[in-house]
Amino acid sequence: MAGILNRKRQQVLGRITIYLLVLLVLAMVLLPFLWMLSGSLKTTLEIQGADVMDPAKSPRWWPRTFTFENYIEANNTVRILDYFKNSLIISIGTMISGVLLSVMAAYALSRYAFRGRGVYVMSLLMTQMFPGVLFLIPYFVLFVWFKTLTGIPMRDTYWGMILTYTSFALPFSILMLRNYLESIPREIDEQAALDGCTPWGTLFRIILPLSKPGMAAVGIYCFIMAWNEVLFASVLTGQYTKTVSIGLLEYITTQQARWAQMMAACVIVSIPVLILFTIMQKQIVDGLVAGATKG
Amino acid sequence: MNPSGMQRTVVAIKKYARDWRWNRIAYLLILPALIGTAIVHILPMISSILISFRDLDIFSLQQWTKAPFIGLRNFIDGFNPVTTIGQRYWRSVLNVLIYGAVTIPVGYVIGLGVALLLNKKFVGRTLVRGIVLLPYILPDSVTYNVWRFMFQSRIGIVNKTLLALGLIQEPLVWLVGKYSMIAVIVASIWKGWPFGCLLLLAGLQTIPQEVIEAATIDGAGPWQRFRYVIFPYLKPVTKTLLLLNVIWNFNAFNQFFIMLGSDPGIQTDVPSVLIHRETFQNFHFGLGSAMSLILVILMMIVAAVYLRTLRVNKSMEE
């Protein structure tokens, strides 16, 4: 009897420990996020006047006075909405071209045992390894050269950025989508062929509709990748195409630190990725896991 | 050509022709991506090598092919620990190794711990699994700017918390000087562990429940269950994860650039930031290319050593 009670007590203790640990993990994850939210709702005076050594002015989690002004002011000091538009155009462009190219390549890789398939997959994996700066320098030099030779600008243009980001999203997108297509049974292809479908017909009428979730995951991967990119944007974008990632840095200058506005801008910048992720969480997670472990 | 050679050629041509007929569509489908990758990966890589042999600066930039050819000069400068830039380069490599040596294991352990926790049953598990991915999905620029705000000396929450806990007496200056590496490491761990957690959790879910139950019945305690039953299932994921992390950390740029700016001082300079600065602020394109090529070679050595170690371990197990 005592043994059972003991066991029961142990189980309860175990339960409590689990919930405490979960709370701890949640706190670890959410605290910086909440600090961002709280910072975006404070007045500039409160943030700039704060002093950790002075209890009366010590920075607080709960704003002393709430204000939404930062969300409006954020666009007056830095052209963050323009940058937002630029990011949106570049990310959507990357998403469309990335999905188109990777669906074709992935279909070929999953359904045909053609010559050079292994080499191609290997080269896709290799590009994942190289540091971004290795590509950034020749990109910059070649963009400038192209302009000198043809007069067509590449740097600080939407198509230049879309080209750049598509190329970096492609390897992982192809591998991710190939894994997805391989989960679609080949019997379906064969059946379609028996029914008189041409290979192109099979791709467009059978495979593409079936692989919508996979394509959605790849599209969102491309979008988020372009939205978040810093290194290439820091050099290849300029006043016409500057993206949000780089724009955020403009709130802090040597003369002025506009932390409250920057936090408000951070919230705005996070919204598109948060929405996309919430809608497509399962597909993205499955795609990431498959892409990273089976590639 | 002798007859048998001719025959062989004919057979080979026939084989290629058959391959072409069978796989024509495959080639057509892959062509756009192939041309794409050729233009955007292979062409820049080759030009990178060519640029690294030239003294390319802001004046010769318009037409890089006209820049003076200087042989291995850039590599010697970048490699030579005696020159200022060479010294900073090697120090930056050391810095990034230190950074990785802390970030990767700590991030892995947190990810593993949380994955084990999230594999247990509790109310709201699905929601919690979504929330823990928050650091991973927030844009780098957002995450590291928020941490930069938190690490501010006079107005930052980190100093306030540490003072309140009595761990420090004076507010520390986190983002300049000797503590800046710690600040970046903390932020990177926060940002990085959920990805590992995600993969490890997926690995945990492949373990059949019966195996764990059988071990429990045989009297294995929690640690033994983990060590001899659960962990072997996680080994493949762990290997991939660590390799990815080694590569990513070696190339780390965003966290250093956003939190510390483009010239953080020798203690927290990392190769990507150094090359970025040397190329796009000091306009030494050739030197930058040479240094990034050295970086690739270093990374390949690291990856090769890593993969070799894995193979040795594997053959020892068998």
Contacts between the chains, C-beta under 8 A, distances in Angstrom:
chain1	res1	chain2	res2	distance
A	15	B	122	7.8
A	18	B	117	6.9
A	18	B	120	5.7
A	18	B	122	5.5
A	19	B	122	6.5
A	21	B	117	5.4
A	22	B	117	6.6
A	22	B	122	6.4
A	22	B	128	6.0
A	25	B	114	5.5
A	25	B	117	6.8
A	25	B	128	7.4
A	25	B	132	6.3
A	26	B	128	6.7
A	26	B	131	6.4
A	26	B	132	7.8
A	28	B	190	7.5
A	29	B	131	6.1
A	29	B	132	5.5
A	29	B	134	5.5
A	29	B	135	6.1
A	29	B	194	7.8
A	30	B	131	7.2
A	30	B	134	7.4
A	32	B	135	7.8
A	32	B	143	7.7
A	32	B	146	5.5
A	32	B	147	6.6
A	32	B	150	6.4
A	32	B	190	6.6
A	33	B	134	6.2
A	33	B	138	7.6
A	33	B	146	7.8
A	35	B	146	6.6
A	35	B	149	7.3
A	35	B	150	5.9
A	35	B	157	5.7
A	36	B	142	7.5
A	36	B	146	4.7
A	36	B	149	7.7
A	39	B	146	8.0
A	39	B	149	6.3
A	47	B	155	6.0
A	48	B	155	7.2
A	50	B	154	6.9
A	50	B	155	4.1
A	51	B	154	5.7
A	51	B	155	7.4
A	52	B	153	7.8
A	52	B	154	6.2
A	52	B	155	7.3
A	52	B	156	7.1
A	52	B	159	4.8
A	52	B	160	4.7
A	52	B	163	5.8
A	52	B	171	5.0
A	53	B	154	8.0
A	53	B	163	7.6
A	53	B	171	6.5
A	58	B	160	5.8
A	59	B	155	5.6
A	59	B	156	7.0
A	59	B	157	5.7
A	59	B	160	5.5
A	61	B	157	7.7
A	101	B	32	5.5
A	101	B	33	4.7
A	101	B	36	6.0
A	102	B	33	6.9
A	104	B	29	4.3
A	104	B	30	6.9
A	104	B	32	6.3
A	104	B	33	6.5
A	105	B	29	6.6
A	105	B	30	5.0
A	105	B	32	7.7
A	105	B	33	3.7
A	105	B	34	7.6
A	107	B	29	5.8
A	108	B	25	7.4
A	108	B	26	4.0
A	108	B	27	7.6
A	108	B	29	4.0
A	108	B	30	4.4
A	109	B	30	7.2
A	111	B	26	7.2
A	112	B	22	7.6
A	112	B	23	4.8
A	112	B	25	7.2
A	112	B	26	3.4
A	113	B	23	7.6
A	114	B	19	6.7
A	114	B	22	7.8
A	114	B	23	3.8
A	114	B	26	4.5
A	114	B	27	6.3
A	114	B	30	7.8
A	115	B	16	7.9
A	115	B	19	5.6
A	115	B	23	7.5
A	120	B	30	7.1
A	120	B	34	7.2
A	123	B	37	7.3
A	123	B	41	7.8
A	124	B	37	7.5
A	127	B	37	7.4
A	127	B	41	5.2
A	128	B	247	7.4
A	129	B	247	5.3
A	129	B	299	6.7
A	129	B	300	7.7
A	129	B	303	6.9
A	130	B	45	7.9
A	130	B	251	8.0
A	130	B	296	5.7
A	130	B	299	7.9
A	131	B	250	7.1
A	131	B	251	4.0
A	131	B	271	7.5
A	131	B	272	6.0
A	131	B	292	6.1
A	131	B	295	5.6
A	131	B	296	6.7
A	131	B	299	7.2
A	132	B	251	6.3
A	132	B	253	6.5
A	132	B	272	7.0
A	133	B	251	7.9
A	133	B	253	7.3
A	133	B	271	7.9
A	133	B	272	5.2
A	133	B	275	4.7
A	133	B	276	5.9
A	133	B	279	7.5
A	133	B	288	7.3
A	133	B	292	4.8
A	133	B	295	7.7
A	134	B	45	7.4
A	134	B	48	6.0
A	134	B	289	7.9
A	134	B	292	4.2
A	134	B	293	7.0
A	134	B	295	7.1
A	134	B	296	5.9
A	135	B	41	7.4
A	135	B	44	5.2
A	135	B	45	7.6
A	135	B	48	7.5
A	136	B	276	7.6
A	136	B	279	7.9
A	137	B	48	6.2
A	137	B	51	6.6
A	137	B	275	7.8
A	137	B	279	5.5
A	137	B	285	6.0
A	137	B	288	5.2
A	137	B	289	5.1
A	137	B	292	6.5
A	138	B	43	7.8
A	138	B	44	3.8
A	138	B	45	7.4
A	138	B	47	4.1
A	138	B	48	4.5
A	138	B	51	6.3
A	138	B	289	7.2
A	139	B	44	5.8
A	140	B	279	7.9
A	140	B	280	7.5
A	140	B	285	7.8
A	141	B	47	6.7
A	141	B	51	6.0
A	141	B	56	6.9
A	141	B	61	7.0
A	141	B	64	5.0
A	141	B	285	6.0
A	142	B	43	7.3
A	142	B	44	6.5
A	142	B	47	6.0
A	144	B	61	5.6
A	144	B	62	6.5
A	144	B	64	7.7
A	145	B	62	7.6
A	145	B	63	6.4
A	145	B	64	5.8
A	145	B	65	7.6
A	148	B	62	4.8
A	148	B	63	5.6
A	163	B	40	6.8
A	164	B	40	7.3
A	166	B	36	7.2
A	166	B	40	7.8
A	167	B	36	6.4
A	167	B	37	6.9
A	167	B	39	7.8
A	167	B	40	3.3
A	167	B	41	6.6
A	168	B	40	8.0
A	170	B	33	6.3
A	170	B	36	6.6
A	170	B	37	6.5
A	171	B	37	7.6
A	174	B	33	6.7
A	199	B	25	4.7
A	200	B	25	7.2
A	203	B	29	7.8
A	224	B	137	7.2
A	227	B	139	6.2
A	228	B	139	4.2
A	228	B	140	5.4
A	228	B	141	7.0
A	230	B	140	5.9
A	230	B	141	5.8
A	230	B	253	7.0
A	230	B	254	4.6
A	230	B	257	6.6
A	230	B	258	6.9
A	231	B	253	5.1
A	231	B	254	6.9
A	231	B	257	7.6
A	231	B	272	7.4
A	231	B	276	7.3
A	234	B	257	7.2
A	234	B	276	7.5
A	234	B	280	8.0
A	235	B	276	7.7
A	235	B	280	5.4
A	244	B	139	7.7
A	244	B	141	7.0
A	245	B	139	6.4
A	245	B	140	7.2
A	245	B	141	3.9
A	246	B	141	7.6
A	248	B	141	5.0
A	248	B	142	7.2
A	248	B	145	5.5
A	249	B	141	7.6
A	249	B	145	7.6
A	249	B	258	7.0
A	259	B	149	5.4
A	259	B	152	7.7
A	259	B	155	7.4
A	262	B	145	6.2
A	262	B	149	7.3
A	263	B	146	7.2
A	263	B	149	6.8
A	266	B	142	4.5
A	266	B	145	6.0
A	266	B	146	6.1
A	269	B	139	6.1
A	269	B	141	7.1
A	269	B	142	5.6
A	270	B	138	5.7
A	270	B	139	6.5
A	270	B	142	5.3
A	273	B	137	5.7
A	273	B	138	7.2
A	273	B	139	6.2
A	274	B	137	7.0
A	274	B	138	7.9
A	277	B	133	7.5
A	277	B	137	4.8
A	278	B	130	7.7
A	281	B	130	5.9
A	281	B	133	7.8
A	285	B	133	7.6
A	285	B	198	6.4
A	288	B	195	7.8
A	288	B	198	6.6
A	289	B	198	6.5
A	289	B	199	6.0
A	289	B	202	4.4
A	292	B	199	6.1
A	292	B	240	6.3
A	292	B	241	7.7
A	292	B	244	6.6
A	293	B	199	6.4
A	293	B	202	7.5
A	293	B	236	7.3
A	293	B	237	6.1
A	293	B	240	5.5
